Amino acid sequence: MGRDASGNSSGTDSYKIEFEVINRSMVTHVMNYPNPFSTSTQFVFTLTGSSIPAVFTVQIMTISGKVVREITRAELGSIHIGRNITDYTWNGTDEYGDRLANGVYLYRVITKIDGESVEKMTTSGDQYFKKEFGKMYLFR
């Protein structure tokens, strides 16, 4: 049992901390923030393993599946093993710089190391990311 400098007890309940070390390359917790957004949004994700993916692309598409914007690794900025918040902020425009209409858009993340797709691990934090697709809301 711990005590502070005055000798007061810190508590009588014992506790246990559990964590998992993941050594294989995976991407998880992929989401855009803020979501919904009106002016711009950034992508947040976690990378595990020991190698940074050579390919890291975010495809933004309409509900019907038409790709309206593709964001490359070079545009995203520096990425690293661990929790990432991209330097890049997407402003809700298509490949030609035209503003997209209000509504729901999907995004898909494509990641590869040595030509092989990086596994996408689903966790409880992936509420907007299901079966390799995420959902975002654009409201201006």
N, C-alpha and C positions, 0 to 999 in steps of 0.2 A: 504494500500500500504506500502511495506517495504522500508526501507532506510538503507544505509550503514553508517559507522562511520563518513563519511564526509558529510552526508546529501543527497547523490545522491539517486535518486529514483531507485528501483529495477525493475520497470516495471509498466505498467498501465493495462495490461491484467489480468483479473481474471482467476483463474484456479481451477479445481476440481479434486480430487484424489478419485478413486473408487477402492474398493477391496472386496473380498468375503471371509468370514470365513467359512471353511468347517469342521464340527465336526465329520462327519462319516468317517470310515476307507476306504481310497481309495489309489491307487497308480497311479501316472501320470508322464508325462515327462520322460518316460523310454527310454533311448538311450545309445549307447556305444560311448565312446569318447577316442581317435579320431576315426572318421569314414569317409573315409576309413583309414585302418591302415596297417602297415607292420611288426612291431615287437610285439606290445602289445596294448591292449585296456582295458579301465575300464568301468564300468556301472554306469550310473547316473540316479537318479529317485527321485521323491518326494512322501513322505508318509504323509497322513493326518489322523486325528482321534486321539485317545488317547492310542491305543495299538499297539505294535510292532508285526508284523505277526510272528507266531511260525514257519511257513513254508514260505521260500522265496527261490525259486529255479529258476535258469536261465538255460533253455535248449537251446543248440546251435545245429542247424540241417542243413542238406543239403537242397537244393531247393526241393528235392523229399520228404522231411519230415523225413529222417533218423537222429535220435539223435546221434551226434558225441561227445558231451561233455555235462555233466550236472554239474552245479556249485551250491553247496549248500549254505545255509545261513551261516554255520560255515566257509566256505571258503571265503565268501564275506567280512567278518570282521564286525565290529560294524556298526549297522544301527540304525537310530533314526527317530522320527517324524520330518518332514521337508525335506529339500534338502539333498540328499546323494550322495557322490562319493565313490564308494567302494574302500577298501584297496586292494582288489584282482585285479590283472591285468591278463587278459587272453592272452596267447601268440600264439594263433592260432594252438593249438595242440588238438588231440582227447583224448579220455579216456585213451589211452595207451601211451600218450606222443609223438605220431607221428605227424609230421608237416602236416597240411592240405594244399591242393592245393589252388592256387590263385582263387579268385572268390567271388560269392555272397553266403552268409549264412544267415539263418533266426535265430531269437532267440525268445523264448517265456518265459514269467515270470509267475511263479505259486506262488501265495501268499494265505495263509490261516490264519485265526484267529479263534480259537476254532472250527476247522474243517470246517469252512465256507470260501468259496472263497472271497477274497477281491476284491471289485469293481475296475475296471480299467476305469478311467475317461479320455476321449480323449479331448485334448486341441490343440490349434494352434501350440504348441511347439512339438507335437508328429509327426513330418513329416516323421520319419522313423518307426513309430510304428502304425500299422493299424490292427484292428480286432484281438487283442491280439498277433500279431506277429510283430517283428521288423526286419529290413534288415541291414546287415552289409557287408562291402566290405573288403576282405583280399587281399592285393597286396604286395608281397615280392620283 
